Amino acid sequence: MTDQTPEHGTPIGSDETSPAVHDTPTAASHRRRTGARYALLFAACCAVIYVADQLTKIWVVSTMTEGQITPVLPPLLNWHFIRNPGAAFSIGTDYTWVFTIIMAVVSIAILTQVRKIASWWWATALGLVLGGALGNLTDRLVREPSFGQGHVVDFIALPNFAIFNIADSGVVTGVCLICLLTLRGIGMDGKRSNDEPSPDGSADAK
């Protein structure tokens, strides 16, 4: 007497299960570990920019007077302490509160996307943008003349260029990287928009 078989041919009582059943826990665990690494890189980039920005601003405010120019690598680089009520590179100086709101919204929007990041480059780019946005947002909230309208401390001066700070550098670098990734068709999941899926379902452009 033979064992009965289901319609698709696996003997009843057999231990055999589909590969997908065995692979699912391992694949899920791998995705969690990899996702944690992306999040860690994102947080590290954000923290480096934010801490560097705040420490340099504290140093400038405590050691220089407003308007002071200190040659560093003349004529290429000077420290020039100013307080900027506008956006990055002194844009829109009459709309301080608008930029405060914009930076807060951008920061929240980036944080909502963290779980979607599956690319080392996107993790770096978004971390840089968030670190810079939070750096200047902190100035808006805690510096004079008032909450939400604080003036940002700028001090890096290059020839024939606006005076900026570490936060501005982080934002601009991150945005340029995002533009490059977008032009190359690489999404936050690390996949190229024109790539065919590989046999294991993974993407190559991370």
GROMACS elastic network, one bead per residue, 0.5 to 0.9 nm:
[ bonds ]
;  ai    aj funct       b0    kb
    3    11     6  0.64107   500
    3    12     6  0.64846   500
    3    13     6  0.83685   500
    4    10     6  0.89508   500
    4    11     6  0.63352   500
    4    12     6  0.60616   500
    5     8     6  0.76512   500
    5     9     6  0.55673   500
    5    10     6  0.56837   500
    5    12     6  0.55281   500
    6     9     6  0.54619   500
    6    10     6  0.59307   500
    6    11     6  0.67117   500
    6    12     6  0.69273   500
    7    10     6  0.79814   500
   10    13     6  0.88188   500
   10    14     6  0.72268   500
   10    16     6  0.79741   500
   11    14     6  0.56086   500
   11    16     6  0.89196   500
   12    15     6  0.88667   500
   13    16     6  0.88670   500
   14    17     6  0.83332   500
   17    20     6  0.82463   500
   17    21     6  0.66498   500
   17    22     6  0.76092   500
   18    21     6  0.55234   500
   18    22     6  0.70747   500
   18    23     6  0.89682   500
   19    22     6  0.52382   500
   19    23     6  0.60338   500
   19    24     6  0.85136   500
   20    24     6  0.58353   500
   21    24     6  0.55661   500
   21    25     6  0.78955   500
   22    25     6  0.69196   500
   22    26     6  0.76201   500
   23    26     6  0.53518   500
   23    27     6  0.58626   500
   23    28     6  0.84214   500
   24    27     6  0.51307   500
   24    28     6  0.59870   500
   24    29     6  0.84908   500
   25    28     6  0.51289   500
   25    29     6  0.60732   500
   25    30     6  0.85521   500
   26    29     6  0.50957   500
   26    30     6  0.61109   500
   26    31     6  0.86057   500
   27    30     6  0.50412   500
   27    31     6  0.61547   500
   27    32     6  0.86469   500
   28    31     6  0.50949   500
   28    32     6  0.62555   500
   28    33     6  0.87367   500
   29    32     6  0.51357   500
   29    33     6  0.62859   500
   29    34     6  0.86152   500
   30    33     6  0.51736   500
   30    34     6  0.60680   500
   30    35     6  0.83577   500
   31    34     6  0.51141   500
   31    35     6  0.58106   500
   31    36     6  0.83945   500
   32    35     6  0.50213   500
   32    36     6  0.60699   500
   32    37     6  0.86916   500
   33    36     6  0.51001   500
   33    37     6  0.64340   500
   33    38     6  0.89142   500
   34    37     6  0.50847   500
   34    38     6  0.64431   500
   34    39     6  0.87056   500
   34   118     6  0.79336   500
   35    38     6  0.51481   500
   35    39     6  0.62170   500
   35    40     6  0.85556   500
   35   115     6  0.75011   500
   35   116     6  0.85898   500
   35   117     6  0.74016   500
   35   118     6  0.65287   500
   36    39     6  0.50205   500
   36    40     6  0.60343   500
   36    41     6  0.86721   500
   37    41     6  0.62229   500
   37    42     6  0.85167   500
   37   120     6  0.88172   500
   38    41     6  0.52015   500
   38    42     6  0.61533   500
   38    43     6  0.86143   500
   38   114     6  0.86168   500
   38   117     6  0.67091   500
   38   118     6  0.64741   500
   38   119     6  0.69203   500
   38   120     6  0.61979   500
   38   122     6  0.87850   500
   38   123     6  0.59312   500
   38   124     6  0.86498   500
   39    43     6  0.60840   500
   39    44     6  0.84978   500
   39   114     6  0.67090   500
   39   115     6  0.76488   500
   39   117     6  0.75708   500
   39   118     6  0.89196   500
   39   123     6  0.69955   500
   40    43     6  0.50916   500
   40    44     6  0.60077   500
   40    45     6  0.86274   500
   40   123     6  0.86276   500
   41    44     6  0.50008   500
   41    45     6  0.61603   500
   41    46     6  0.84936   500
   41   120     6  0.74961   500
   41   123     6  0.61966   500
   41   124     6  0.65283   500
   41   127     6  0.76922   500
   42    45     6  0.53990   500
   42    46     6  0.62244   500
   42    47     6  0.86367   500
   42   114     6  0.80292   500
   42   117     6  0.89405   500
   42   120     6  0.84082   500
   42   122     6  0.82844   500
   42   124     6  0.55570   500
   42   125     6  0.79797   500
   42   126     6  0.67651   500
   42   128     6  0.79283   500
   43    46     6  0.50626   500
   43    47     6  0.59938   500
   43    48     6  0.85595   500
   43   123     6  0.83980   500
   43   124     6  0.87950   500
   43   127     6  0.61729   500
   43   131     6  0.86867   500
   44    47     6  0.51034   500
   44    48     6  0.60774   500
   44    49     6  0.86666   500
   44   124     6  0.85845   500
   44   127     6  0.73758   500
   45    48     6  0.52537   500
   45    49     6  0.63335   500
   45    50     6  0.85445   500
   45   123     6  0.82018   500
   45   124     6  0.60674   500
   45   125     6  0.82632   500
   45   126     6  0.83978   500
   45   128     6  0.55619   500
   45   129     6  0.89846   500
   45   130     6  0.87481   500
   45   131     6  0.71467   500
   46    49     6  0.54971   500
   46    50     6  0.60854   500
   46    51     6  0.85538   500
   46   124     6  0.82993   500
   46   126     6  0.79658   500
   46   128     6  0.52996   500
   46   129     6  0.74529   500
   46   130     6  0.58764   500
   46   132     6  0.75155   500
   46   134     6  0.86832   500
   46   170     6  0.87861   500
   47    50     6  0.50852   500
   47    51     6  0.58524   500
   47    52     6  0.82294   500
   47   127     6  0.80312   500
   47   128     6  0.86426   500
   47   131     6  0.62034   500
   48    51     6  0.54263   500
   48    52     6  0.59324   500
   48    53     6  0.83302   500
   48   128     6  0.84269   500
   48   131     6  0.74862   500
   49    52     6  0.52472   500
   49    53     6  0.58978   500
   49    54     6  0.85616   500
   49   127     6  0.84460   500
   49   128     6  0.64641   500
   49   129     6  0.88241   500
   49   130     6  0.87042   500
   49   131     6  0.51612   500
   49   132     6  0.61953   500
   49   135     6  0.77769   500
   49   166     6  0.68732   500
   49   167     6  0.64705   500
   49   169     6  0.87738   500
   49   170     6  0.63397   500
   50    53     6  0.51458   500
   50    54     6  0.61864   500
   50    55     6  0.85723   500
   50   128     6  0.86765   500
   50   130     6  0.84467   500
   50   132     6  0.61552   500
   50   133     6  0.84731   500
   50   134     6  0.67375   500
   50   135     6  0.51828   500
   50   136     6  0.88546   500
   50   166     6  0.82370   500
   50   167     6  0.68986   500
   50   170     6  0.88188   500
   51    54     6  0.52446   500
   51    55     6  0.59926   500
   51    56     6  0.84561   500
   51   131     6  0.83901   500
   51   135     6  0.80254   500
   52    55     6  0.52861   500
   52    56     6  0.60654   500
   52    57     6  0.85169   500
   52   166     6  0.69508   500
   52   167     6  0.83771   500
   53    56     6  0.54116   500
   53    57     6  0.62175   500
   53    58     6  0.87036   500
   53   131     6  0.86665   500
   53   132     6  0.77305   500
   53   135     6  0.61970   500
   53   136     6  0.84717   500
   53   165     6  0.70476   500
   53   167     6  0.56011   500
   54    57     6  0.51273   500
   54    58     6  0.61592   500
   54    59     6  0.85994   500
   54   135     6  0.65226   500
   54   136     6  0.88510   500
   54   138     6  0.86051   500
   54   139     6  0.88024   500
   54   166     6  0.85183   500
   54   167     6  0.85761   500
   55    58     6  0.51091   500
   55    59     6  0.61814   500
   55    60     6  0.86705   500
   56    60     6  0.61282   500
   56    61     6  0.86261   500
   56   165     6  0.85199   500
   56   166     6  0.79314   500
   57    60     6  0.50367   500
   57    61     6  0.61008   500
   57    62     6  0.84522   500
   57   153     6  0.62259   500
   57   154     6  0.77674   500
   57   155     6  0.82164   500
   57   165     6  0.81819   500
   57   166     6  0.88274   500
   58    61     6  0.52826   500
   58    62     6  0.60658   500
   58    63     6  0.85275   500
   59    62     6  0.52400   500
   59    63     6  0.59917   500
   59    64     6  0.81257   500
   60    63     6  0.53728   500
   60    64     6  0.54898   500
   60    65     6  0.82113   500
   60    79     6  0.86728   500
   60    81     6  0.70102   500
   60   153     6  0.82176   500
   60   154     6  0.88748   500
   60   155     6  0.75320   500
   61    64     6  0.57443   500
   61    65     6  0.70648   500
   61    66     6  0.79429   500
   61    81     6  0.79953   500
   61   153     6  0.79880   500
   62    65     6  0.81491   500
   64    67     6  0.84010   500
   64    68     6  0.63429   500
   64    69     6  0.85642   500
   64    70     6  0.87591   500
   64    80     6  0.89438   500
   64    81     6  0.70237   500
   65    68     6  0.54757   500
   65    69     6  0.89544   500
   65    81     6  0.70492   500
   65    82     6  0.88738   500
   66    69     6  0.88703   500
   66    80     6  0.81791   500
   66    81     6  0.52639   500
   66    82     6  0.56251   500
   66    83     6  0.75095   500
   67    80     6  0.63715   500
   67    81     6  0.52169   500
   67    82     6  0.56348   500
   67    83     6  0.87431   500
   68    79     6  0.78701   500
   68    80     6  0.57280   500
   68    81     6  0.56809   500
   68    82     6  0.81126   500
   69    78     6  0.66066   500
   69    79     6  0.55387   500
   69    81     6  0.67290   500
   69   155     6  0.87102   500
   69   157     6  0.89425   500
   70    78     6  0.55898   500
   70    80     6  0.64420   500
   70    81     6  0.87797   500
   71    74     6  0.56786   500
   71    75     6  0.77440   500
   71    76     6  0.89148   500
   71    77     6  0.67267   500
   71    79     6  0.63659   500
   71    80     6  0.86178   500
   72    75     6  0.83358   500
   72    76     6  0.81196   500
   72    77     6  0.55602   500
   72    79     6  0.68326   500
   73    76     6  0.55699   500
   73    78     6  0.65778   500
   74    77     6  0.55739   500
   74    78     6  0.66494   500
   75    78     6  0.74930   500
   75   158     6  0.81522   500
   75   159     6  0.71733   500
   76   157     6  0.83152   500
   76   158     6  0.58170   500
   76   159     6  0.60805   500
   77   156     6  0.73651   500
   77   157     6  0.58875   500
   77   158     6  0.51614   500
   77   159     6  0.73139   500
   78   155     6  0.80639   500
   78   156     6  0.64300   500
   78   157     6  0.51578   500
   78   158     6  0.66753   500
   78   159     6  0.87612   500
   79   154     6  0.88804   500
   79   155     6  0.51223   500
   79   156     6  0.51834   500
   79   157     6  0.58206   500
   79   158     6  0.88725   500
   79   163     6  0.88477   500
   80   154     6  0.74863   500
   80   156     6  0.62337   500
   80   157     6  0.59560   500
   80   163     6  0.73306   500
   81   153     6  0.71331   500
   81   154     6  0.59476   500
   81   156     6  0.79206   500
   81   157     6  0.89095   500
   81   163     6  0.85581   500
   82   152     6  0.82910   500
   82   153     6  0.60892   500
   82   154     6  0.54140   500
   82   155     6  0.62677   500
   82   163     6  0.80078   500
   83   150     6  0.89916   500
   83   151     6  0.53585   500
   83   152     6  0.54149   500
   83   154     6  0.60939   500
   83   155     6  0.86285   500
   84    87     6  0.76050   500
   84    88     6  0.85186   500
   84    89     6  0.83662   500
   84    90     6  0.59898   500
   84    91     6  0.89341   500
   84    93     6  0.71482   500
   84   150     6  0.86850   500
   84   151     6  0.50483   500
   84   153     6  0.62461   500
   84   154     6  0.66417   500
   85    90     6  0.72715   500
   85    91     6  0.87067   500
   85    92     6  0.79509   500
   85    93     6  0.50054   500
   85    94     6  0.72015   500
   85    95     6  0.77603   500
   85    96     6  0.55362   500
   85   140     6  0.84802   500
   85   149     6  0.73306   500
   85   150     6  0.68921   500
   85   152     6  0.62154   500
   86    89     6  0.78316   500
   86    91     6  0.52054   500
   86    94     6  0.66714   500
   86    95     6  0.65434   500
   86    96     6  0.54856   500
   86    99     6  0.73314   500
   86   151     6  0.75986   500
   86   152     6  0.78402   500
   87    90     6  0.54358   500
   87    92     6  0.60668   500
   87    93     6  0.69519   500
   87    95     6  0.85265   500
   87    96     6  0.74832   500
   87    99     6  0.63024   500
   87   100     6  0.88971   500
   87   136     6  0.88048   500
   87   152     6  0.84654   500
   88    91     6  0.60923   500
   88    92     6  0.88875   500
   88   136     6  0.87428   500
   88   162     6  0.89307   500
   88   163     6  0.89168   500
   88   164     6  0.69012   500
   88   165     6  0.85723   500
   88   167     6  0.87052   500
   88   168     6  0.57940   500
   88   171     6  0.88395   500
   88   172     6  0.89731   500
   89   154     6  0.85840   500
   89   161     6  0.85715   500
   89   162     6  0.52479   500
   89   163     6  0.60498   500
   89   164     6  0.56121   500
   89   165     6  0.87613   500
   89   168     6  0.76354   500
   90    93     6  0.62434   500
   90   162     6  0.71954   500
   90   163     6  0.76419   500
   90   164     6  0.80573   500
   91    94     6  0.88521   500
   92    95     6  0.56948   500
   92    96     6  0.74682   500
   92    99     6  0.85340   500
   93    96     6  0.62975   500
   94    97     6  0.87969   500
   95    98     6  0.54048   500
   95    99     6  0.67149   500
   95   100     6  0.89652   500
   95   149     6  0.88377   500
   96    99     6  0.54102   500
   96   100     6  0.64012   500
   96   101     6  0.89703   500
   96   140     6  0.80244   500
   96   148     6  0.77741   500
   96   149     6  0.54500   500
   96   150     6  0.77172   500
   96   151     6  0.79418   500
   97   101     6  0.63881   500
   97   102     6  0.86554   500
   97   140     6  0.82076   500
   97   148     6  0.59065   500
   97   149     6  0.54052   500
   97   150     6  0.86935   500
   98   101     6  0.52705   500
   98   102     6  0.62062   500
   98   103     6  0.86969   500
   99   103     6  0.59895   500
   99   104     6  0.84410   500
   99   137     6  0.86274   500
   99   140     6  0.87384   500
   99   149     6  0.89237   500
  100   103     6  0.53160   500
  100   104     6  0.62771   500
  100   105     6  0.87061   500
  100   136     6  0.85902   500
  100   137     6  0.62291   500
  100   140     6  0.62446   500
  100   141     6  0.80119   500
  100   148     6  0.61137   500
  100   149     6  0.72160   500
  100   150     6  0.88969   500
  101   104     6  0.51251   500
  101   105     6  0.61417   500
  101   106     6  0.85664   500
  101   137     6  0.88877   500
  101   148     6  0.83392   500
  102   105     6  0.51397   500
  102   106     6  0.60690   500
  102   107     6  0.85443   500
  103   106     6  0.50692   500
  103   107     6  0.60597   500
  103   108     6  0.86188   500
  103   133     6  0.57325   500
  103   134     6  0.74222   500
  103   136     6  0.80497   500
  103   137     6  0.62287   500
  104   107     6  0.51717   500
  104   108     6  0.62917   500
  104   109     6  0.86061   500
  104   133     6  0.78439   500
  104   134     6  0.78894   500
  104   137     6  0.70189   500
  105   108     6  0.52026   500
  105   109     6  0.60562   500
  105   110     6  0.86352   500
  106   109     6  0.50276   500
  106   110     6  0.61664   500
  106   111     6  0.86501   500
  106   129     6  0.89876   500
  106   130     6  0.78506   500
  106   133     6  0.75988   500
  107   110     6  0.52873   500
  107   111     6  0.63277   500
  107   112     6  0.88372   500
  107   129     6  0.84031   500
  107   130     6  0.57522   500
  107   131     6  0.87499   500
  107   133     6  0.65383   500
  107   134     6  0.69605   500
  108   111     6  0.51343   500
  108   112     6  0.63528   500
  108   113     6  0.89696   500
  109   112     6  0.52706   500
  109   113     6  0.67591   500
  110   113     6  0.52771   500
  110   114     6  0.67211   500
  110   126     6  0.69114   500
  110   127     6  0.86519   500
  110   129     6  0.85420   500
  110   130     6  0.68824   500
  111   114     6  0.54405   500
  111   115     6  0.84396   500
  111   130     6  0.82348   500
  112   115     6  0.73132   500
  112   116     6  0.85379   500
  113   116     6  0.54205   500
  113   117     6  0.68787   500
  113   188     6  0.89383   500
  114   117     6  0.55027   500
  114   123     6  0.80457   500
  114   126     6  0.85839   500
  115   118     6  0.82951   500
  116   188     6  0.65978   500
  116   189     6  0.66472   500
  117   120     6  0.81691   500
  117   122     6  0.66807   500
  117   123     6  0.63120   500
  117   187     6  0.87942   500
  117   188     6  0.50622   500
  117   189     6  0.57284   500
  117   190     6  0.78447   500
  118   121     6  0.89737   500
  118   122     6  0.76219   500
  118   123     6  0.76592   500
  118   187     6  0.86624   500
  118   188     6  0.58227   500
  118   190     6  0.54511   500
  118   191     6  0.87069   500
  118   206     6  0.73898   500
  119   122     6  0.52187   500
  119   123     6  0.61056   500
  119   124     6  0.86158   500
  119   186     6  0.87495   500
  119   187     6  0.80040   500
  119   188     6  0.58959   500
  119   189     6  0.58810   500
  119   191     6  0.82961   500
  119   205     6  0.77598   500
  120   123     6  0.50917   500
  120   124     6  0.62273   500
  120   125     6  0.86714   500
  120   190     6  0.79173   500
  120   206     6  0.57952   500
  121   124     6  0.50912   500
  121   125     6  0.61032   500
  121   126     6  0.85899   500
  121   177     6  0.78360   500
  121   178     6  0.84360   500
  121   181     6  0.79519   500
  121   188     6  0.86383   500
  121   190     6  0.83732   500
  121   206     6  0.68346   500
  122   125     6  0.50109   500
  122   126     6  0.59638   500
  122   127     6  0.81918   500
  122   174     6  0.88623   500
  122   177     6  0.80756   500
  122   178     6  0.70238   500
  122   181     6  0.78363   500
  122   186     6  0.88861   500
  122   187     6  0.80417   500
  122   188     6  0.58901   500
  122   189     6  0.85936   500
  122   190     6  0.79287   500
  122   206     6  0.85395   500
  123   126     6  0.54783   500
  123   127     6  0.59419   500
  123   128     6  0.85840   500
  123   188     6  0.82335   500
  124   127     6  0.51446   500
  124   128     6  0.61901   500
  124   129     6  0.87341   500
  124   174     6  0.74400   500
  124   177     6  0.86652   500
  125   128     6  0.52613   500
  125   129     6  0.63414   500
  125   130     6  0.86943   500
  125   170     6  0.87316   500
  125   171     6  0.86108   500
  125   173     6  0.74870   500
  125   175     6  0.68892   500
  125   176     6  0.83412   500
  125   177     6  0.58820   500
  125   178     6  0.61638   500
  126   129     6  0.50656   500
  126   130     6  0.60213   500
  126   131     6  0.84323   500
  126   171     6  0.88005   500
  126   174     6  0.62563   500
  126   175     6  0.80814   500
  126   178     6  0.78795   500
  127   130     6  0.51998   500
  127   131     6  0.59989   500
  127   132     6  0.85286   500
  127   170     6  0.86842   500
  127   174     6  0.76180   500
  128   131     6  0.51926   500
  128   132     6  0.61710   500
  128   133     6  0.85395   500
  128   167     6  0.84983   500
  128   169     6  0.86991   500
  128   171     6  0.60025   500
  128   172     6  0.85788   500
  128   173     6  0.72142   500
  128   174     6  0.51788   500
  128   175     6  0.84923   500
  129   132     6  0.52440   500
  129   133     6  0.60405   500
  129   134     6  0.85547   500
  129   167     6  0.83164   500
  129   168     6  0.88168   500
  129   170     6  0.57984   500
  129   172     6  0.74511   500
  129   173     6  0.77245   500
  129   174     6  0.51109   500
  129   175     6  0.67784   500
  130   133     6  0.50234   500
  130   134     6  0.60045   500
  130   135     6  0.83957   500
  130   170     6  0.83172   500
  130   171     6  0.73809   500
  130   174     6  0.87283   500
  131   134     6  0.52750   500
  131   135     6  0.60813   500
  131   136     6  0.88554   500
  131   167     6  0.68991   500
  131   170     6  0.69418   500
  131   171     6  0.76671   500
  132   135     6  0.50011   500
  132   136     6  0.64091   500
  132   137     6  0.84164   500
  132   166     6  0.72577   500
  132   168     6  0.60004   500
  132   169     6  0.73875   500
  132   170     6  0.50868   500
  132   171     6  0.51104   500
  132   172     6  0.86753   500
  132   174     6  0.89672   500
  133   136     6  0.55023   500
  133   137     6  0.59300   500
  133   138     6  0.85424   500
  133   167     6  0.67192   500
  133   168     6  0.79846   500
  133   170     6  0.83655   500
  133   171     6  0.67224   500
  134   138     6  0.59501   500
  134   139     6  0.86899   500
  134   167     6  0.80224   500
  135   138     6  0.53382   500
  135   139     6  0.68246   500
  135   166     6  0.84250   500
  135   167     6  0.56116   500
  135   168     6  0.87176   500
  136   139     6  0.51166   500
  136   140     6  0.64096   500
  136   141     6  0.88255   500
  136   151     6  0.89476   500
  136   152     6  0.62101   500
  136   153     6  0.83671   500
  136   167     6  0.63058   500
  136   168     6  0.79090   500
  137   141     6  0.62836   500
  137   142     6  0.87296   500
  137   148     6  0.83835   500
  137   150     6  0.88383   500
  137   152     6  0.84401   500
  138   141     6  0.51786   500
  138   142     6  0.60912   500
  138   143     6  0.79029   500
  138   150     6  0.86459   500
  138   152     6  0.86738   500
  139   142     6  0.54216   500
  139   143     6  0.51997   500
  139   144     6  0.83895   500
  139   148     6  0.85660   500
  139   149     6  0.85877   500
  139   150     6  0.57706   500
  139   151     6  0.64163   500
  139   152     6  0.52799   500
  139   153     6  0.74299   500
  140   143     6  0.61331   500
  140   144     6  0.81753   500
  140   146     6  0.81004   500
  140   147     6  0.66786   500
  140   148     6  0.50337   500
  140   149     6  0.52779   500
  140   151     6  0.60268   500
  140   152     6  0.65138   500
  141   144     6  0.86346   500
  141   146     6  0.74840   500
  141   149     6  0.68066   500
  141   150     6  0.59150   500
  142   145     6  0.88406   500
  142   146     6  0.74065   500
  142   147     6  0.59631   500
  142   148     6  0.76786   500
  142   149     6  0.87274   500
  142   150     6  0.64072   500
  143   146     6  0.67185   500
  143   147     6  0.72070   500
  143   148     6  0.86757   500
  143   149     6  0.79891   500
  143   151     6  0.62781   500
  143   152     6  0.76109   500
  144   147     6  0.75313   500
  144   149     6  0.74831   500
  144   151     6  0.61923   500
  145   148     6  0.89647   500
  145   149     6  0.65608   500
  145   150     6  0.53615   500
  145   151     6  0.70415   500
  146   149     6  0.53363   500
  146   150     6  0.54598   500
  146   151     6  0.87130   500
  147   150     6  0.61097   500
  152   165     6  0.88786   500
  153   164     6  0.82107   500
  153   165     6  0.72762   500
  154   157     6  0.86043   500
  154   163     6  0.60130   500
  154   166     6  0.85371   500
  155   163     6  0.59914   500
  155   164     6  0.58772   500
  155   165     6  0.59213   500
  156   162     6  0.84861   500
  156   163     6  0.53788   500
  156   164     6  0.51764   500
  156   165     6  0.56914   500
  156   166     6  0.82322   500
  157   160     6  0.86622   500
  157   161     6  0.70186   500
  157   162     6  0.67612   500
  157   164     6  0.68435   500
  157   165     6  0.89079   500
  158   161     6  0.54662   500
  158   162     6  0.72559   500
  158   163     6  0.71527   500
  159   162     6  0.84468   500
  161   164     6  0.89848   500
  164   167     6  0.81712   500
  164   168     6  0.61296   500
  164   169     6  0.75530   500
  165   168     6  0.53699   500
  165   169     6  0.64456   500
  165   170     6  0.88934   500
  166   169     6  0.50014   500
  166   170     6  0.62550   500
  166   171     6  0.87412   500
  167   170     6  0.50835   500
  167   171     6  0.62679   500
  167   172     6  0.86483   500
  168   171     6  0.51750   500
  168   172     6  0.61130   500
  168   173     6  0.84490   500
  169   172     6  0.52712   500
  169   173     6  0.59526   500
  169   174     6  0.83859   500
  170   173     6  0.52210   500
  170   174     6  0.59635   500
  170   175     6  0.84772   500
  171   174     6  0.51768   500
  171   175     6  0.60436   500
  171   176     6  0.85328   500
  172   175     6  0.51463   500
  172   176     6  0.60685   500
  172   177     6  0.85404   500
  173   176     6  0.51983   500
  173   177     6  0.62096   500
  173   178     6  0.86723   500
  174   177     6  0.50907   500
  174   178     6  0.61849   500
  174   179     6  0.86637   500
  175   179     6  0.61614   500
  175   180     6  0.86009   500
  176   179     6  0.50771   500
  176   180     6  0.62253   500
  176   181     6  0.86799   500
  177   180     6  0.50338   500
  177   181     6  0.61682   500
  177   182     6  0.85170   500
  178   181     6  0.51042   500
  178   182     6  0.60473   500
  178   183     6  0.85454   500
  179   182     6  0.50513   500
  179   183     6  0.60886   500
  179   184     6  0.85835   500
  180   183     6  0.51239   500
  180   184     6  0.62359   500
  180   185     6  0.86331   500
  180   186     6  0.87984   500
  181   184     6  0.51025   500
  181   185     6  0.62244   500
  181   186     6  0.52362   500
  181   187     6  0.73028   500
  181   188     6  0.89990   500
  182   186     6  0.57482   500
  182   187     6  0.69136   500
  183   186     6  0.76905   500
  184   187     6  0.89731   500
  184   192     6  0.74757   500
  184   193     6  0.86450   500
  185   191     6  0.79717   500
  185   192     6  0.51163   500
  185   193     6  0.52535   500
  185   194     6  0.73466   500
  186   189     6  0.78445   500
  186   190     6  0.58775   500
  186   191     6  0.54771   500
  186   193     6  0.63874   500
  186   205     6  0.69743   500
  186   206     6  0.82847   500
  187   190     6  0.53715   500
  187   191     6  0.56481   500
  187   192     6  0.63452   500
  187   193     6  0.71536   500
  188   191     6  0.74982   500
  189   192     6  0.87268   500
  189   203     6  0.84259   500
  189   206     6  0.81323   500
  190   203     6  0.65711   500
  190   204     6  0.73050   500
  190   205     6  0.53914   500
  191   194     6  0.84638   500
  191   195     6  0.70185   500
  191   197     6  0.88568   500
  191   202     6  0.82250   500
  191   203     6  0.51380   500
  191   204     6  0.66780   500
  191   205     6  0.56245   500
  191   206     6  0.72197   500
  192   195     6  0.51933   500
  192   196     6  0.86062   500
  192   203     6  0.76463   500
  192   204     6  0.81112   500
  192   205     6  0.64626   500
  193   196     6  0.86477   500
  195   198     6  0.86201   500
  195   203     6  0.78657   500
  195   204     6  0.87370   500
  196   203     6  0.85034   500
  197   200     6  0.78782   500
  197   201     6  0.54913   500
  197   202     6  0.65443   500
  197   203     6  0.65946   500
  198   201     6  0.50999   500
  198   202     6  0.57539   500
  198   203     6  0.66284   500
  198   204     6  0.84006   500
  199   202     6  0.76085   500
  200   203     6  0.88894   500
  203   206     6  0.75448   500
